[in-house]
Amino acid sequence: MVVWGKLNFLYRMVFGQNFCSIYRFIRLKNTYRLEIFVLLQTFHSMRFFNIFIVLLGIARISVAQEFRIRPVFGPDTLDWGKDKYTSAKAETMSFSSLELYLSDFTWTDSAGKETKEPGRVELLEAGGEKQNLSIAHPIGSLKRVCFRFGLDSATQVSGRMDGDLDPALGMYWAWNTGYIQCRLEGNSGSSKGKKGKFEFHLGGYSSPWATDQKVCLDFSNPSITGKQDVFFDIKAMFDQVSLKKTHSVLIPCEQARQLSHFLGMGFRSQLK
Amino acid sequence: MLVLLGFRFSEPKTIPRQFVYPKSWPKPVYDFKRNPLTEEGFELGRNLFYDPILSGDSSISCASCHLSFTGFTHVDHAVSHGIEGRIGRRNTLALVNVAWNKSFHWDGGVLNLDQQAINPISHPDEMGSNLNTSLKKLSKSTRYRKLFYKAFGDSVPNTTNLLKGLAQFTVSLVSSNSRYDLFMVGDTAAHFTDQEKNGLSIFRENCISCHPEPLFTNYTFANTGLKPDSLNPDSGRFEITRKPEDIFKFRVPSLRNVAVTFPYMHDGRFRKLKEVINHYATKNCQITNSKDLVQQDELIFDDHQKKDILAFLQTLTDTKFIRENKFQHPIK
């Protein structure tokens, strides 16, 4: 492992990027994933000339103990940008993207053994360019999970900017320091936004508008493989908010706090 | 062979850098444990600070608005300037003794020095770039790959190391060698005239509730009674907290190097220090403190007293700090 680290370092010194495949494999070992890459990689050497090298192709096998968020609208699986969904306010809408932070996980297995991962932060994305709704977890058979929807204030102001907390990922408010807990965008005929667009960038950590909240879910039939789906029902929010009245919330405020609490109630272990 | 080569390269050794400040000062707020100062980190930050590479069109650097010889602010410019001649809406703050800052900017919207630099880099009216673009440009530069490697053992620039590097430079900007400082420690070379001594005592009677020594700020936000500018509407601290009592409150800035950091106030409306004193000396100037709404008794100074205060404020200019070689443009 040390050797690969050094090799990677040499490679990075020369080409300015990771010596991908094998190094990533080693790095990911402790995140319960086995990945085999065959990757086509383009890189350029310094300034004199560009080389294109076929390094490795990619083939990925995931045998993870995986915890997956499935965005739904009531009983329906969300189809990004396509289907029309109708809320209790009789407004129809479609969704283009969803991003959310989950953190501070506590996993409990069938025997009742708890594994805590405080400080772990996961950014989940769907609908946009990236699709990432899965989290690897350390439990064989998951009975119960607790996590924080959003980030606590300590994490917000810690100055930690590594991994999923990298402000370059675009989930960060620079002028009023803080991370966006949940970003949900879409279109609706009811929205008075440009071309019917609606945008909810919900976040805020200082009192009285802290948006983060604890969520605990029990699984009645834990799967043996450790693969577990959790449903995230965003209808919970749209049943409460009228897009006619509110089509965008983009700063920490009372409304952001309310809406994110409605969203937080949308996490479920079973489909309605 | 490769294996052997690999072993020959170990993590780079860094030289620790001391954070020096006068013993009588309070402890700095900045958490040095999370970003231990090293000569290499400082040097990386210094290079980044003076390099326009961070801006969208590679035309503006941090130093464009924070010039060393004017106490790290943009002298003679009411509000900040950005790429393509764009104009900001607030006066550039002087970068001085930021290690003691609990928050940053005129409105205190940023709580950590490490995160501060994201703002000027990404604001369209300042450097007009974004972290991804700037990092990409840096990773193409062999010089920066070397600097990043030397400082953090990783030749690929990332957000954390970029901001830590910049913070290592800016946190080092400590100004504590003005004539006032020397006078206070009883240095015989630092002579105060009677006028300056008188200015100091008037200052202590009237100004130190907001500008206490030795840092000359109480790190709060205050409404100094300036008339809101209808052409440049700005509600200050309120924009962050949304609390009605914070409308028109702005950071109480440090007065260190105040004589060279003109123009003054959050929108740079006063070109001369005299105008600032006049503002505070007017009867209808009501200062509301950040803790509770206090209508301070009007400060009325006569012309002699005003001159004395001005003379005292001149003694806060720290030429050693301003001319410090280590803080100047790195020679490539």
Interface residues (C-beta under 8 A of the other chain):
Chain A: V3 K6 L7 F9 L10 R12 M13 G16 Q17 N18 M46 R47 V157 S158 G159 M161 D162 D166 P167 A168 Y172 A174 W175 N176 T177 I251 P252 C253
Chain B: L2 V3 L5 G6 F7 F9 D31 R34 N35 H105 G109 V110 L111 N112 L113 D114 Q115 I118 N119 S122 H123 N130 L131 N132 L135 S139 K140 T142 R145 Y149 D154 S155 V156 N158 T159 T160 L163 E239 I240 R242
